[in-house]
Amino acid sequence: MAAVRALVASRLRAASAVAPLHASTPRAALHGSAPRPGARVALVLSGCGVYDGTELHEASAVLVHLSRGGAEVQIFAPDIPQMHVVDHTKGQPSESETRNVLTESARIARGKISDLARLSAADHDAAIFPGGFGAAKNLSTFAVDGKDCKVHRDVERVLKEFHGAGKPIGLCCIAPVLAAKVLRGVEVTVGHEQEEGGRWPYAGTAEAIKALGAKHCVKGVTEAHVDQKNKVVTTPAFMCETELHHIHDGIGAMVKKVLELCRK
């Protein structure tokens, strides 16, 4: 038991030594590993939890595929309050609770995260936005305002910076609405345009994307759509009710195309 206590104590001391969120270095890579020779990718999160933040399975799949692709990853999130907090056991808001998007996103990033205000396209080769309702609630007001939504100023800035620099942008699940709002005429997919018996429960999003002036392209859950002109790559992910490995494969297709565009 003494040996176990010593091990736990040493790990707690190591955890307490992690730098505060706001003091993270501009190029601090995930897990603090040495820089890798591959593409430098910025991953933008929106909290932690599907109903009020980032969809964890999507974020994890993106990180796995980026790791396999040899990418160097830095994670970002805006330092703002969440729109609200949802009790994920009930699917209902917790009226008395408040949380911060950056603080919650740090759970996924294992503490290695920076304020989105510090993200510059000049430091990275690509940016990727996982889904989850946080993209529609915290990174934008799409969940409330639909086609009349506003996008958070730093999210809008980042999208325009990467687009203007000709650097690829990947988005999955509901996150493509961000590109549809900010990058006029962009091509994206959120999957199919009919619910098809509940398999595509958010199919109506396609019409909102069209109303934003973007082009919606029908794709299956394991596919990614590439807008070659704008270098925007999208995949439906959890817009489809299907097995998890199909979601993982579709995100893999998106990440692969983003990394390919980095080399062009």
N, C-alpha and C positions, 0 to 999 in steps of 0.2 A: 504493500500500500504506500509506503514511503516513496518508492520509485515512481508510482503513478502520480502522487501528489507533486513530486518534483517536475515531472514531465508537463503536467497541466499548468503549473506555475510558470514554467519557462515559456510555454505557448502564450499564456496571458500577457507576460511581459513583452513578448514579441508583437502581439496584437496592439498593445497600448503604445508601442513605439511607431505605429503607422502614422504618417503625416496627416494632418487635418484635411478635409475635403477641399477647402478653399486654398490650401497651400500646395496642392499637387502640382508637379512640374508640367510645363506645356506639352512635353513629349513623353510623359511617363507611360510606359507600355503596360498592358495587362499582366498581372503577377510580377511586375518589375523585372522581366527577363531582358536580356541584352537585345539591342536592335537587330532585326532580322533583315535579310537582303531583299525581301519581297515588297509588295505594295504597302504603302502607309495608309491605313483605313481608319476613318473616324466613325465610331458607332454612336448614334444619338438615341438615348433612352428617354422615356416619359414617365418614369415611376416604376413600381414593382407590383404587378398583379393585373390580370387581364381586364377587370372591370373598371379600374381607375388608374392604370399605369401601363407599363410594358407587358406584353404577353411573354412570360418567362420561357416557354418552350421555343418561341420564335427567336428570342435573343440568344438562347443557348445554341440553337441550330446555326445561327449566323456565326457565332464565335467558333464553333467546331469546324465549319466549312472554311472560315478564314484561316484558322490554324492549319488545316490541311493544305490550304493554298499558299502557305508560307508568308502570310501577311503579318505586318506589325500593326497592332490595334491599339487605339486610344479611345476611351469611352468618355462621353459627355452627356450632360443633362442640364436643363435650365434650373437656376436657383430661384424657384418660385413655389408658391403654395399650390397643392393639387386643387382641381375644381371642387372635388369632394372626396371622401373616403368611403369605400364600399366594403361592407362585411361580406367576404367571399363565401361564407357558409350559408348566407341568406340571399345574396344578390341584391341587397338593399343598402342605401346610404346609412352611414353612422353619423347622425346629425351633430353629435357633440365632439367629434374627432376631427383634427386637422393634421395634415402631413405635408412635407416638403418634397418636391419632385427630385431634386438632386440627392437629398438624404436617402430617399427610398431607392433610387436607382443605384446608389452605392452598394446596396445589398447584392445586386446582380454582378456588379463590377468588382466585388470582393475588396471594396474600399479604394480601388485605383480609378479615380474618376476626376474630371475637371468640369468647371462651370462652362456651359455652352457659350457664354459670352466670350470665352477665350479661344474658341475654335476659329481657325483661319484656314481657308482653302490652300493658302500658300504652303502650309506645313503638311499637307496630306494629298494623296493621290485619288482618293474616293471617299464618299460618305454613304453610310447605310442607316436607314431608319426602320427598325422592326415595328410591328403593329401592336395591338392591344388598344383598349379604349382611351388610354392616355394620349395617343396621337390625336384623337378627336376631342379630347377634353382638356388636356394640359398644353399640348403643342399647338392646338387650334381650338376654335369653338364649334367645329363641325357637328359635334354630337347635339348641340343646342340649336345652331343656326343653319345647318345644312349648307346649301349653295351660297348663302349670304355670310358664311363664316369669315372670321379673321384668323390669321396665322400669327403665332408669337413672333415678335420682331426679330429675335436671333435665329429662329428657324427659317424665317423668310430670307434673312441676310445670308445664312449658310447656303440655302438652296440656290440663291442667285449668284453667290460667289463661285460655287463649284460649277454651276452651269456656265457662267461667264468665262471661266477658265478652261472650259472644255473637258472637265473632269467628271467621271461617271458617278451617278447617284443610284443607289439601290433602295427600294421600298417594298414592304410586304404587308399583306392583310389590308387594314383600313388606311395605312400610312400613305398610299398613293394619292389620296385626296389632297395632301399637302402640296405635292408637285402639281396636281391639277389646278389648284388655286393660285399658285405662285408663278408657274411657268406656262404661260398661255400657249395653247395649241399642242401641249405635250401628249404623247401616247402612253396610256397606262392600262393595267388590268387589275380588276378585283375579282376576276373569275367569270362566272356566267351571269346572264342578264335576266334569268327566270329562276324562281325558287326551286322548281323541280321537286316538289313534294317535301321540301324542308332541307334538301341537300345543300342548297345555297341560300341560307336564311337572310343574308344581307344583300341580296341581288339588286335591291332598289338603289344601292349606292352607285351603280353604273349610270343611272339616269342623272343623279346629282353631279357626277363627274362630267357628263355631257353638258349639263347646264352651266358648269364652270368654264366651258369653252375648250375642254380637253377632248381627246378621242379615246373612247373605251374599246379595248380589244378583248374579245372573248378568249379565255385560256383555261385549260384544265389545272387542277391543283398541283400537279407535278411539273407544270411548265412555267417558264418565265417569258415575259414579253420584253423585247429589246427595242427601244426607240433609238435607232442608230443616229439620227440627226441630233437629238438632244442628249444622247448618252444617259438615258434613264431606263433602268431595268426594274421590272415589277413582277410580283408573283402573288397569287391569292392567299396562300397560307390558310389561316383559320376562318377566312370568309366561307370556307367549305366545311361541312360536317363530314369528316372522314377520319380514317385511322392516322395516328400520329406519324407513322413512317412516311406517309404520302406528303404530309406537311414538310417534314424534314427534307425529302427529296426535292420538292419544289423550291425551298429556300436554297438548297444546294445548287440548283440550276441558276437561280438569281445571283448567288455569290460568284459562281464560276464565270458568268457573263460579265459581271462587274470587274473581276480581276483581269479578264481578257481585254476589256476596254482600257484598263490601266496601261496595258502594254502597247496600245495603238497610238 
